[in-house]
C-alpha cells in the first residue's frame, strides 16, 4: 500500500530527470507524450508505490514536486 502521493507541477518541470534517478520505487519517469509550455517533457507518476521518502521533491531544482504523506 502506498504511503504517499507525488504531485508534479508540469509547468515548472524542466525534464532534468533528477527526480527519476533518486526514486527508490521507480514511481516517476519523463513523459514520452506530453510537452509543457516551455517545450520540456515533464516528469509523470507511473505507479502508486510511493513510500513518501520525499527524495524526488528534495532533489528537484525547480521545486516542481510535492509529496503528500498518508498516515
Secondary structure, 3 states (H helix, E strand, C coil): CCCEEEEECCCCCCCCCHHHHHCCCCCEEECCCCCCCCCCCCEEECCCCCCCCCHHHHHCCCCCEEEEECC
